[in-house]
Amino acid sequence: MIDYAEKRDFLRMPIDCELSFSQAGSSRQYQGSVINLSSKGILFTSNEKFDEGTQLDIILTPSNSATAPIEAAGIVTRVGGNDVLFEIACTIGEIKN
């Protein structure tokens, strides 16, 4: 039987970095911590909850200053967690830089 992880088209890489994000078209910034990243998706934690289908503008800031921040557009596909900390999964639709 094929393991679920083996069915993915792209590997998820665990990453420890911060990110900031906003709803598309909004100037209000939120903060989060990245759990993992693939070429088509991202999973992060945040104190803010968003509905599935919400479009987000995401900026990942690597802890290594030699690596430039990554700006991307994403769509929330799954939200889990509790009333304090939420795990937010997004598909990455566009890398902006």
N, C-alpha and C positions, 0 to 999 in steps of 0.2 A: 504494500500500500504506500502511496506517495504521501510523504509528510507535508502538512500545510505550508510550511516555510519553503519547501522545494517547489511549490506551485507558483510562487511569485516570479514575475518577469524580471524584477530588479531586486537585488539584495538590500535589506535595510541595514544601515550602518549606525551603530550607537555613537552618539555625539553628545558631548557635554559643552554646550554653549548657550548663551542667552539670546533671546530674540525680542524684538518689539514688533507690534502689529497693530493694524487699525482696520475697521470695516472700510471697504472700498468707498471712496468719496467722503470719508470722515477724517477730521484732523485729530481726533482723540486717540492717543497712543496707549496701548496696553503692553504689559511685560509678560514674558514666559520663559520657560527653560526647555530646550530641545531634548527629547528622549532618543529619537532616531530619525534618520533621513534616508530617502532613496531618490532615484532620479525622477520619480513621479509623485512622491508623497513625503509628508512630514508628520511626526507625532510629537506634540509638546504639551507641557502643563501650563495652566494659567489659573488665576483666581477668578477670572471672568468666564461666564458660560455663553456660548453662542449656539444658535440653532443650526441644524444641518441645512446646507444650501447657502449659508452666509458666505459672501465673498470677502476675503481678507487680503490686505497688502502686508507682506511679511518682510522683515529685515533681520537676517541672521548675522550676528556679530561674533566671529570666531575669537577664541581666547588668544590665539597667536596673532599678534599685530602685523605680521608679515602677510597675512591673508586678508584681502579686502572683504568688506561686508557683502552679503548676497541679498539682492532684492528680488522678490518673487510675488506672483499673484496666486492665491490658492482659494479653494472652495472647501468648506467644512463638510466632511463626509460622516463623521462619527464623533459623539461627545460622551464621555464616561466620567466616572469619579464620584465625588460626594459634594456636599454643599460648600466645601471650603476650597478644594483643589480639583480642577477638571483636567482630564486628558482629552486633548482635541486633535483629531486626525484630519488632515487636509490633503486633497490632491493638488499637485502643483501644475497649474495650467500654463504659466509663462515665467521665465526668468527674465527680469527687467534689465539686468546689467551684465 
